[in-house]
């Protein structure tokens, strides 16, 4: 389990009751000290400091200023009213965040809870960085596996973690490291129907819900490529589950890379034993691997696409026997490949490559990699004369071999990474595989920074399209089923599969269900609810589809309708996105498409207080009473501390009436959480 957040409360005894509600919060501990002397002795163990304006043996201003100077990253909170000069001085000098006493213990508890979430998130990021460094230098597979389960169980929010490796001789997954369980459950990795085995075979994340009653237990199995699986157990739900899943996926990706690196190092060691006379060649290969590991480390600390590309080009250009590296950006709408980032004075050479890209008879490795979406190499640029102009320029600079790897994230191609060497036959299969890993890492890094822009941006561009392409899946659907379609929501299940929720009008559920038999994209349609006029469905969609196209380009689908031969689609892009390129990409994918509106939208930040007020507005008095009484009576704990009959008696209603009020309150809560956030 994760380490609790430790709060140091510096205040006279009379103020000690203010922390009562804080002590009730999960995974937060409180230590109260009455004076500044004791506080200084305990600062080393604190994750957050809370004080009042009346510290018995010290002035608050120099006390907080000393903490800021000695531990600038330690959160500081001032719990006081406004009617004194100390409060104003603290705020004027930005020494602490202010929590008004008028809010009582609840306001203080809410702020500490928010601070605790931030601290936990920072701890997770630190855990990923530290584990990445440990995994990058791990010398054994056991060390990699032990690191993985230790990070998942002690640094992240998982109750148990298991790493299982594939045993080729036994043809099965064999647990090699675990925490949180006495012995791994064999059924979890059973070769017939085990969750871990399915994740390993399909190379897709698998979920299994083992919740009973009000309790929650969920297993998540993340594939580690050909190496095995990482299985983790979650025993609590939170709003940050998608973020937590992304974090554990990152850990799994690092573990997979570590196992791959160890496999390659083992292969190199075996080759060294067989080929004792090729020591120099082996050392050179190991140096190249070291370069690739360094490149991967730079991705962790880069915040922009430019920083990622610059760091990669610099490290590769300075690594023997590489002589030059550059990253080209590919425009799918114009089919243009242009040099974007490089190190050194090679503008003339890159200009020649750009001109060559338009000549079919002189295709470069970079252009070939973009066209085929596969690595392309030329291990002897000297070849036989006469030479194309770009080869002439390469030979003038002493370049003898080249390899280009496409930078692809899912279906989106960002560009190409090209590396030149001064020696022929430099890029063998292993060398190409390593650079292909770098290209994949760059693509994931670029997508991560662009997705972050979309998430944190406080403004967005809203685009509305009118689509009349008869091959557009939604149009094919409404014409075949003869109905009106309306998009409700979408959830990404895996890299390749989405779960879509939609409503129809003017048709029967049977007609809708039959569509999956005619489509390669839409599968597993399920009728959820409805009546003679309107019905709600869910389905899975995979392959090449409009929703994946939007999400892969950082766009968020907001609304979509279709009827007859026309569909309307509204999406949001971050303010920093290249809107023109996105529109051109969308129109090139779907013919007879028109951009009918473009609007700028602000994204107001909803505070916790706003959310609470909105929820209170939705709930009736009876619903609020039922929900709060159930919560504080332990109805949602596992095991339950009070049952429905006991709570119903305490509020003076029958159990069916209590159940009805509670279900309505839960519905309003989830509506506020899920539906309103999409508006």
C-alpha positions in Angstrom: 0.0 0.0 0.0 1.1 3.6 -0.5 2.8 5.5 2.2 0.5 7.8 4.2 0.8 11.6 4.0 2.1 13.0 7.3 0.7 16.4 8.4 2.5 18.4 11.1 0.0 20.7 12.9 1.7 23.5 14.9 -0.8 25.2 17.2 -1.8 25.7 20.8 -3.8 22.8 22.4 -7.0 24.8 22.1 -6.9 24.6 18.3 -6.2 20.8 18.2 -9.9 20.0 17.5 -9.6 21.6 14.0 -7.7 18.5 12.8 -10.3 16.0 13.9 -11.8 15.7 10.4 -8.4 15.5 8.9 -7.6 12.4 11.0 -10.7 10.7 9.5 -9.3 11.0 5.9 -7.9 7.8 4.4 -4.1 7.5 4.3 -3.4 10.8 6.1 -1.7 10.9 9.5 -1.6 14.0 11.8 1.1 15.0 14.3 0.3 17.9 16.6 3.0 20.0 18.3 2.4 23.0 20.6 5.4 25.2 19.7 8.0 26.1 17.1 10.8 24.3 18.9 9.1 20.9 18.7 8.0 21.7 15.1 11.6 22.2 14.0 12.5 18.8 15.4 9.7 17.1 13.4 10.0 18.9 10.1 12.1 16.2 8.5 9.2 13.8 8.8 6.5 16.1 7.5 4.8 16.2 4.1 2.8 19.3 4.9 2.9 21.9 7.7 -0.2 23.6 9.1 0.0 26.4 11.7 -2.2 29.1 13.2 -1.3 32.7 13.9 -0.8 32.0 17.6 2.3 29.9 18.0 3.2 30.2 21.7 7.0 30.6 21.5 7.5 32.2 18.1 6.4 34.7 15.6 4.5 33.1 12.7 6.2 35.2 10.0 9.8 34.2 10.6 8.8 30.7 11.4 7.1 30.2 8.0 9.9 32.1 6.3 12.5 29.8 7.8 10.6 26.7 6.6 10.3 28.2 3.1 14.0 28.9 2.9 15.1 25.5 4.3 12.4 23.3 2.6 10.9 25.3 -0.3 8.9 22.4 -1.7 7.2 21.6 1.6 3.5 22.7 1.4 2.6 25.3 4.1 -1.0 26.1 5.2 -2.1 28.9 7.5 -5.3 28.2 9.4 -6.7 31.5 10.8 -9.2 34.2 10.5 -8.6 37.5 8.7 -8.8 39.9 11.6 -5.1 40.3 12.4 -2.0 41.8 10.8 -0.1 38.5 10.9 -2.5 37.0 8.4 -1.9 39.9 6.0 1.9 39.7 6.4 1.9 36.0 5.7 -0.1 36.4 2.5 1.9 39.5 1.4 5.1 37.5 1.6 3.6 34.4 0.0 4.7 32.3 2.9 1.7 30.0 3.1 -1.8 29.2 1.6 -4.6 30.5 3.7 -7.4 28.3 5.1 -10.1 30.4 6.8 -11.2 29.3 10.3 -14.7 30.2 9.4 -14.8 27.1 7.2 -14.0 24.9 10.3 -12.4 21.6 10.2 -14.1 20.5 6.9 -12.4 23.4 4.9 -9.0 22.4 6.4 -9.6 18.7 5.7 -10.6 19.4 2.1 -7.5 21.5 1.5 -5.2 18.9 3.1 -6.9 16.2 1.0 -6.2 18.2 -2.2 -2.6 18.7 -1.1 -2.3 15.0 -0.3 -3.5 14.1 -3.8 -0.8 16.4 -5.3 1.9 14.9 -3.0 0.8 11.3 -4.0 0.9 12.3 -7.7 4.4 13.7 -7.2 5.5 10.5 -5.4 4.2 8.4 -8.3 6.2 10.5 -10.8 9.3 10.2 -8.6 8.7 6.5 -8.3 8.5 6.1 -12.1 11.7 8.1 -12.5 13.6 6.2 -9.8 12.4 2.9 -11.1 13.3 3.8 -14.6 16.9 4.4 -13.5 16.9 1.2 -11.5 15.5 -0.8 -14.4 18.0 0.8 -16.8 20.9 -0.5 -14.7 19.4 -3.8 -13.5 21.8 -6.7 -14.1 19.4 -9.6 -13.6 15.8 -10.5 -14.6 15.0 -11.1 -10.9 16.1 -7.6 -10.1 13.8 -6.2 -12.8 10.9 -8.3 -11.5 11.4 -7.4 -7.9 11.7 -3.7 -8.8 8.4 -3.9 -10.7 6.4 -5.5 -7.9 8.0 -3.2 -5.3 7.0 0.0 -7.2 3.5 -1.2 -7.9 2.7 -2.3 -4.3 4.6 0.3 -2.2 4.6 3.4 -4.4 1.4 3.1 -6.4 -2.1 2.3 -5.2 -2.2 -1.4 -5.7 -2.8 -4.0 -3.0 -0.9 -6.7 -4.8 1.5 -7.1 -7.7 2.9 -10.2 -9.6 5.4 -10.5 -12.4 5.0 -13.7 -14.4 7.6 -14.7 -17.0 7.0 -16.9 -20.0 8.6 -20.3 -19.5 9.3 -21.7 -23.1 10.0 -25.2 -21.9 6.9 -25.5 -19.9 4.8 -23.5 -22.3 3.3 -21.5 -19.4 3.6 -18.3 -17.4 5.6 -18.7 -14.2 5.4 -16.1 -11.4 8.9 -14.9 -10.5 8.2 -12.1 -8.1 5.2 -11.0 -6.1 4.0 -8.8 -3.2 0.7 -8.5 -1.4 -0.2 -12.2 -1.8 1.2 -15.2 0.0 1.2 -17.3 -3.1 0.1 -16.2 -6.6 -3.3 -17.7 -7.7 -2.6 -20.3 -10.4 -5.9 -19.6 -12.1 -4.7 -16.1 -12.8 -2.1 -17.5 -15.3 -3.9 -20.6 -16.4 -3.2 -21.4 -20.0 -6.9 -22.1 -20.8 -8.7 -19.0 -19.5 -6.4 -17.2 -17.1 -6.5 -13.4 -17.1 -2.7 -13.1 -17.3 -2.5 -15.7 -20.1 -5.1 -13.9 -22.2 -3.2 -10.6 -21.8 0.1 -12.4 -22.8 -1.4 -14.1 -25.9 -3.4 -11.1 -27.2 -0.8 -8.5 -26.1 -3.7 -6.4 -24.7 -4.5 -5.2 -21.2 -7.1 -7.4 -19.5 -9.4 -6.6 -16.6 -11.2 -8.9 -14.2 -13.7 -7.6 -11.5 -13.9 -9.8 -8.4 -16.0 -7.4 -6.4 -18.5 -8.8 -4.0 -21.2 -6.7 -2.4 -20.1 -3.2 -1.6 -16.4 -4.3 -1.7 -14.3 -3.6 -4.7 -11.5 -5.9 -6.1 -10.2 -5.7 -9.6 -7.3 -7.4 -11.3 -5.4 -5.7 -14.1 -3.0 -7.7 -16.3 -0.6 -5.7 -18.5 1.4 -7.6 -21.2 5.2 -7.3 -21.2 5.6 -8.4 -24.8 7.2 -11.8 -25.2 8.5 -11.6 -21.7 5.3 -12.2 -19.7 2.8 -10.1 -17.8 2.5 -7.7 -14.8 -0.7 -8.4 -12.8 -1.9 -5.9 -10.2 -4.9 -5.9 -7.8 -6.8 -2.7 -7.0 -9.0 -2.7 -3.9 -10.4 0.8 -4.0 -11.9 3.0 -6.7 -11.1 6.7 -7.3 -11.7 9.4 -9.8 -8.0 9.1 -10.9 -8.2 5.5 -12.1 -7.5 6.4 -15.8 -4.4 8.3 -14.6 -3.3 5.4 -12.3 -3.8 3.0 -15.2 -1.5 5.1 -17.4 1.1 5.2 -14.6 1.2 1.4 -14.2 1.3 1.0 -18.0 4.4 3.3 -18.0 6.0 1.1 -15.3 5.1 -2.0 -17.4 6.6 -0.4 -20.5 9.8 0.3 -18.6 9.9 -3.3 -17.3 9.4 -4.6 -20.8 12.3 -2.5 -22.0 14.5 -3.7 -19.2 13.8 -7.4 -20.0 14.4 -6.7 -23.7 17.7 -5.0 -22.8 18.8 -7.9 -20.6 17.9 -10.3 -23.4 20.0 -8.4 -25.8 22.8 -8.1 -23.3 22.6 -11.9 -22.8 22.8 -12.4 -26.6 25.8 -10.1 -26.8 27.5 -12.0 -24.0 26.8 -15.3 -25.7 28.2 -13.9 -28.9 31.3 -12.7 -27.1 31.9 -16.3 -25.8 31.5 -17.8 -29.3 33.5 -15.1 -31.0 36.4 -14.3 -28.8 38.3 -12.6 -31.6 35.5 -10.0 -32.1 35.8 -8.2 -28.7 36.2 -4.8 -30.3 33.0 -5.2 -32.3 31.1 -6.4 -29.2 32.3 -3.4 -27.2 31.1 -1.1 -30.0 27.7 -2.6 -29.9 27.4 -2.2 -26.2 28.3 1.4 -26.5 25.5 1.8 -29.0 23.1 0.2 -26.6 24.3 2.7 -23.9 23.5 5.5 -26.3 19.9 4.2 -26.8 19.4 3.9 -23.1 20.6 7.5 -22.6 18.1 8.6 -25.3 15.3 6.9 -23.5 16.2 8.6 -20.3 16.0 12.0 -22.0 12.4 11.4 -23.0 11.4 11.3 -19.3 12.5 14.9 -18.7 11.4 16.5 -21.9 8.3 18.7 -21.9 7.8 19.6 -25.6 8.1 17.8 -28.9 11.0 20.1 -29.8 12.9 19.1 -26.7 12.4 15.4 -27.4 13.7 15.6 -30.9 16.6 17.9 -30.0 17.7 15.6 -27.2 17.5 12.5 -29.4 19.4 14.1 -32.4 22.1 15.5 -30.1 22.8 12.1 -28.4 22.8 10.1 -31.6 24.9 12.6 -33.5 27.6 12.5 -30.7 27.7 8.7 -30.5 30.3 6.7 -32.5 30.0 5.4 -35.1 26.9 7.6 -35.9 27.9 10.8 -37.7 24.6 12.6 -38.1 20.9 12.3 -37.1 17.8 14.3 -38.0 14.1 14.1 -37.5 11.7 14.8 -40.3 8.1 15.9 -39.9 5.6 14.3 -42.3 2.4 16.1 -43.5 -0.2 13.4 -44.4 -2.3 15.9 -46.3 0.4 17.1 -48.7 2.6 14.0 -48.5 5.5 16.4 -47.7 8.5 15.3 -45.6 10.5 18.2 -44.2 13.5 18.3 -41.9 12.4 19.5 -38.5 15.3 19.0 -36.0 19.0 18.2 -36.4 22.4 19.1 -34.8 25.1 20.8 -36.7 25.4 22.7 -39.9 23.8 20.4 -42.4 21.1 22.6 -43.9 22.4 22.2 -47.5 22.4 18.5 -47.2 18.8 18.4 -45.8 17.7 20.8 -48.5 19.0 18.3 -51.1 17.1 15.5 -49.4 13.9 17.6 -49.4 14.2 18.2 -53.1 14.9 14.5 -53.7 11.7 13.5 -51.9 9.8 14.7 -55.0 11.8 12.4 -57.3 10.4 8.8 -57.6 13.6 7.5 -59.1 15.9 8.6 -56.2 14.0 7.6 -53.1 15.9 8.2 -49.8 15.7 5.9 -46.8 13.6 8.5 -45.1 11.0 8.7 -47.8 10.9 4.9 -48.1 10.3 4.6 -44.3 7.4 7.0 -44.5 5.9 5.3 -47.6 6.1 1.8 -46.2 5.8 2.7 -42.5 8.6 0.2 -41.9 12.4 0.8 -41.1 14.5 1.4 -44.2 18.3 1.0 -44.4 21.0 1.4 -46.9 24.3 -0.2 -45.6 26.4 0.9 -48.6 25.7 4.4 -49.8 28.7 4.1 -52.1 27.1 1.4 -54.2 27.7 1.7 -57.9 27.9 5.0 -59.9 26.3 7.1 -61.3 25.0 8.5 -58.0 21.8 10.4 -57.3 22.4 14.0 -56.1 21.5 13.2 -52.5 24.0 10.3 -52.5 26.7 12.6 -53.9 26.0 15.1 -51.0 26.1 12.2 -48.5 29.4 10.8 -49.8 31.0 14.3 -49.7 30.4 14.3 -46.0 31.8 10.8 -45.5 28.4 9.1 -44.8 28.5 5.4 -45.9 25.4 3.9 -44.3 21.9 5.2 -43.4 18.8 3.9 -41.6 15.4 5.5 -41.2 12.7 4.5 -38.8 9.1 5.9 -38.9 7.8 7.7 -35.8 4.4 6.2 -35.4 1.8 6.3 -32.6 -1.0 3.8 -33.3 -2.2 4.9 -36.7 -0.7 8.4 -36.7 2.7 9.0 -38.3 4.6 12.0 -36.9 7.6 11.7 -39.1 10.9 9.8 -39.4 14.2 9.5 -37.6 17.2 9.1 -39.8 20.8 8.2 -38.7 24.0 8.2 -40.8 27.2 6.3 -40.1 30.7 6.8 -41.5 31.2 3.1 -41.9 29.4 0.7 -44.3 27.3 -2.2 -43.0 26.8 -0.5 -39.6 23.1 -1.1 -39.4 22.4 -4.8 -38.8 19.2 -6.3 -37.5 20.0 -5.6 -33.9 21.1 -2.0 -34.6 17.9 -1.4 -36.6 15.8 -2.9 -33.8 17.4 -0.6 -31.2 16.7 2.5 -33.4 13.2 1.3 -34.1 12.7 1.2 -30.3 13.9 4.8 -30.2 11.5 5.8 -32.9 8.6 4.2 -30.9 9.7 5.9 -27.7 9.8 9.3 -29.5 6.3 8.7 -30.9 4.9 7.9 -27.4 6.8 10.9 -26.0 5.3 13.2 -28.6 1.9 11.9 -28.0 2.3 12.3 -24.3 3.3 15.9 -24.4 0.6 16.8 -26.9 -2.1 14.9 -24.8 -0.8 16.9 -21.8 -1.4 20.1 -23.6 -5.0 19.1 -24.4 -5.6 18.1 -20.7 -4.2 21.2 -19.0 -5.3 23.8 -21.5 -7.9 26.3 -20.2 -9.2 27.0 -23.7 -10.0 25.0 -26.7 -11.0 25.2 -30.4 -14.3 23.7 -31.3 -14.8 22.4 -34.8 -18.0 21.3 -36.4 -18.0 19.1 -39.5 -20.7 18.1 -41.9 -19.9 14.7 -43.5 -21.6 13.2 -46.6 -19.1 10.5 -47.3 -21.2 7.3 -48.0 -18.3 5.2 -46.6 -18.5 7.0 -43.3 -19.4 4.2 -40.8 -22.1 6.2 -39.1 -23.8 7.1 -42.4 -23.7 3.5 -43.5 -25.3 2.6 -40.2 -28.2 5.0 -40.3 -28.9 4.2 -44.0 -28.9 0.4 -43.4 -30.9 0.6 -40.2 -33.0 3.6 -41.3 -32.8 5.6 -38.1 -31.3 8.7 -36.4 -28.0 8.2 -34.6 -26.7 10.3 -31.7 -23.3 9.9 -30.0 -23.4 9.7 -26.1 -19.9 8.8 -24.9 -16.8 6.7 -25.6 -14.2 4.9 -23.4 -10.9 3.6 -24.6 -10.5 0.0 -23.4 -7.1 -0.8 -25.1 -4.8 0.8 -27.7 -7.0 -0.7 -30.5 -10.5 -1.0 -29.0 -13.0 1.6 -27.9 -16.4 1.2 -26.2 -19.0 3.5 -27.7 -22.4 4.5 -26.2 -25.1 5.8 -28.6 -28.8 6.3 -29.0 -31.1 5.7 -31.9 -34.6 6.9 -32.9 -37.0 5.5 -35.5 -35.9 1.9 -35.6 -36.1 -1.3 -33.6 -33.3 -2.8 -31.3 -33.3 -5.9 -33.5 -32.4 -3.9 -36.6 -29.5 -2.1 -34.8 -28.1 -5.4 -33.4 -28.0 -6.9 -36.9 -25.6 -4.2 -38.1 -22.5 -5.7 -36.4 -22.8 -8.7 -38.7 -22.3 -6.3 -41.7 -19.5 -4.2 -40.3 -15.7 -4.8 -39.8 -15.5 -1.9 -37.4 -18.5 -2.3 -35.1 -18.8 -5.4 -32.8 -20.7 -6.7 -29.8 -23.7 -4.3 -30.0 -25.8 -4.5 -26.8 -29.2 -2.9 -26.2 -29.1 -1.2 -22.8 -32.5 0.4 -22.4 -35.2 2.3 -24.3 -38.7 2.4 -25.6 -40.6 2.5 -28.9 -39.1 5.9 -29.8 -35.6 6.1 -28.4 -33.0 3.4 -27.4 -29.6 3.4 -25.8 -26.9 0.9 -27.0 -23.2 0.1 -26.4 -20.7 -1.5 -28.8 -17.0 -2.0 -29.3 -15.2 -0.4 -32.3 -11.8 -1.3 -33.6 -9.6 -1.0 -36.6 -9.6 2.3 -38.6 -12.5 4.4 -37.4 -13.3 8.1 -36.9 -13.1 8.0 -33.0 -9.6 6.6 -33.0 -8.6 9.2 -35.6 -9.8 12.0 -33.4 -8.2 10.7 -30.2 -4.9 9.9 -31.9 -4.7 13.6 -33.0 -5.5 15.0 -29.6 -9.1 15.8 -30.5 -12.0 15.1 -28.1 -15.4 14.1 -29.6 -18.1 16.3 -28.1 -21.2 15.5 -30.2 -22.2 13.5 -33.3 -25.5 13.0 -35.0 -26.4 11.3 -38.3 -29.6 10.9 -40.3 -30.2 10.1 -43.9 -27.1 10.8 -46.0 -25.5 13.4 -43.6 -23.6 13.3 -40.3 -22.7 16.2 -38.0 -19.6 15.9 -35.8 -18.3 18.4 -33.2 -14.8 18.0 -31.7 -12.5 20.0 -29.4 -8.8 20.6 -30.0 -6.4 22.3 -27.6 -5.7 25.9 -28.4 -2.1 25.1 -29.3 -3.1 22.4 -31.9 -2.4 22.8 -35.6 -6.1 23.2 -36.6 -5.4 23.5 -40.3 -3.5 20.3 -40.5 -6.1 18.5 -38.4 -8.9 19.7 -40.7 -6.9 18.7 -43.8 -6.2 15.2 -42.3 -9.8 14.7 -41.5 -11.0 15.8 -44.9 -8.4 13.6 -46.7 -9.7 10.6 -44.7 -13.4 11.2 -45.3 -14.5 12.7 -48.7 -17.3 15.2 -49.1 -16.6 16.7 -45.7 -17.1 20.3 -44.9 -16.0 22.4 -41.9 -19.1 24.4 -41.1 -18.1 26.1 -37.8 -15.0 27.0 -35.8 -15.4 28.4 -32.3 -13.1 29.2 -29.4 -14.2 27.7 -26.1 -13.0 28.5 -22.6 -12.7 25.6 -20.2 -13.7 27.0 -16.8 -12.0 25.2 -13.9 -14.6 23.7 -11.5 -13.5 23.8 -7.9 -14.4 21.2 -5.3 -16.8 23.7 -3.8 -18.5 24.3 -7.2 -18.9 20.5 -7.6 -20.4 20.2 -4.1 -22.8 23.0 -4.7 -23.9 21.5 -8.0 -24.5 18.2 -6.4 -26.5 19.7 -3.5 -28.7 21.5 -6.1 -29.4 18.1 -7.8 -30.2 16.2 -4.6 -33.5 16.4 -2.8 -33.4 16.7 1.0 -34.4 13.0 1.4 -31.8 11.9 -1.1 -29.1 13.9 0.6 -30.1 12.6 4.0 -30.1 9.0 2.7 -26.7 9.4 1.0 -24.9 11.1 3.9 -26.4 8.8 6.6 -25.4 5.8 4.6 -21.8 7.2 4.1 -21.2 8.1 7.8 -22.9 4.9 9.0 -20.4 2.7 7.1 -22.9 1.4 4.5 -20.2 1.6 1.8 -17.4 0.0 3.8 -16.3 -3.6 3.4 -17.6 -5.3 5.4 -20.6 -3.0 6.0 -20.8 -1.4 9.3 -24.6 -0.8 9.0 -27.1 -2.4 6.7 -30.0 -0.9 4.8 -32.6 -1.9 7.4 -30.7 -0.2 10.2 -30.2 3.0 8.3 -33.8 3.1 7.2 -34.9 2.8 10.9 -32.5 5.6 11.9 -34.1 8.1 9.5 -37.6 6.9 10.1 -38.5 5.3 6.7 -39.0 1.8 5.3 -36.1 0.0 3.8 -37.6 0.1 0.2 -38.0 3.9 0.6 -34.4 4.2 1.8 -33.2 2.1 -1.1 -35.2 4.3 -3.6 -33.8 7.6 -2.2 -30.2 6.1 -2.1 -30.4 4.9 -5.7 -31.7 8.3 -6.8 -28.9 10.1 -4.9 -26.2 7.8 -6.5 -27.7 8.4 -9.9 -27.5 12.2 -9.4 -24.0 12.0 -8.1 -22.8 10.0 -11.2 -24.7 12.3 -13.5 -22.9 15.3 -12.1 -19.6 13.5 -12.3 -19.8 11.9 -15.8 -22.4 13.8 -17.9 -21.7 17.4 -16.8 -17.9 17.0 -17.4 -18.7 16.4 -21.1 -20.6 19.6 -21.6 
